[in-house]
Amino acid sequence: MPLDQKPVPAQPPADSGTGLAPEGPAGPGGPGTAPEGTGLAPAREPEGEPVEAASTGAPATGGEAWSVRQAGPWTHRDLAANGARFHIAELGSGPLVLLVHGWPEYWWAWRHQLTALAKAGYRAVALDLRGIGGSDRTPRGYDPGNLALDITGVIRSLGERRAHLVGHASGGTLAWVAAVMRPSVIQSLTVVSAAHPRDLRRALLTDRRQFAAFEHVLGFQRPWIPERRLVADDAELVGRYLASWTGPNGLDEAAVHAYRQAIQIPSTAHCSIEPYRWLLRSMARPDGIQFARRMKKPITAPTLHVQGAADPVLLPHTALGGGEYVAAPYRWRLLPGVGHFPHEEAPEEFTAELLDWVGRHKE
């Protein structure tokens, strides 16, 4: 499918698709190959179900049309970066704030922050990660080094030299990595519900409580079965995950419905859990050890670290201590009564923290 650099309607026809990256190599080494000089091993061929053409939507409950490109004040666009095509939702003008979702969400997780940032004078962009939402499902490229280069590549494709980077959960992990790999591109960093990769690795190897909290990640290691379980019964398992991972406020029904629909887009279940397979399987491999060593490099971007005190997935004591790796201003914020999704469970409180942080580091 040809790349469309022009704005597209916020809600295209229900039968429209996103297409798939052209067959064959996409840039040097093909899609998912770490560029020379990154110090990372090329990504492996993923296991599990075969990758199919991407789709922008899936049938919704009751037969109505559903699209990943939800209508709103934002504009939907496709961008080329790092050998793939990425879907973004964009709103406002000014300094760039790039928002990166976690699992099992997609760009829509940042709907509250998109409007608030635009109103405050920022160019707010929410990204669909590789393999999720409206972005390409490539056959490989789901190691953290390559996914971080996707993010910094999108910043360049947006015509910006630097950006305030915000990442949640797995997107927060990638934000840490991007700040190490491409420090000149990151103006400020906001990490939500994500430990520094070295802290997470240490916790998974030594902390039984954190290891148990990652029970779902352990289940993802099997071939084929996790993908089928995630999409079965209208993605009922995803709904149970979302309900059990939130604090007292929970997520609204519309959000839960949207995430259950998004995981059912063909190949999304497989592509979205490939980074978790890399996380555990690489621990004793040379590429995983090399990655952990590289992440010792100090982060030079001012960093806001937000954590829900009631998060049952990434335990607060695992996230605590990320400032050890930051050679710049660092702020830790623990939100009482908030679970794994601070940006959705307490959007006003979280957005106020975010606006204050990026406002302090505009220059």
HELIX and SHEET records of a PDB file:
HELIX    1   1 THR A   61  GLY A   63  5                                   3    
HELIX    2   2 TRP A  107  TRP A  110  5                                   4    
HELIX    3   3 ARG A  111  LYS A  119  1                                   9    
HELIX    4   4 PRO A  144  SER A  157  1                                  14    
HELIX    5   5 SER A  170  MET A  181  1                                  12    
HELIX    6   6 PRO A  183  VAL A  185  5                                   3    
HELIX    7   7 PRO A  197  THR A  206  1                                  10    
HELIX    8   8 ARG A  208  ALA A  213  1                                   6    
HELIX    9   9 GLU A  215  GLY A  219  1                                   5    
HELIX   10  10 ILE A  225  SER A  244  1                                  20    
HELIX   11  11 GLU A  253  ILE A  263  1                                  11    
HELIX   12  12 THR A  268  ARG A  281  1                                  14    
HELIX   13  13 PRO A  286  ARG A  294  1                                   9    
HELIX   14  14 PRO A  316  ALA A  319  1                                   4    
HELIX   15  15 GLY A  322  TYR A  325  5                                   4    
HELIX   16  16 PRO A  342  GLU A  345  1                                   4    
HELIX   17  17 PRO A  347  ARG A  360  1                                  14    
SHEET    1   A 8 THR A  75  ALA A  81  0                                        
SHEET    2   A 8 ALA A  84  LEU A  91 -1                                        
SHEET    3   A 8 ARG A 123  LEU A 127 -1                                        
SHEET    4   A 8 LEU A  96  VAL A 100  1                                        
SHEET    5   A 8 ALA A 163  HIS A 168  1                                        
SHEET    6   A 8 ILE A 186  VAL A 192  1                                        
SHEET    7   A 8 THR A 303  GLY A 308  1                                        
SHEET    8   A 8 TYR A 330  LEU A 335  1                                        
END                                                                             
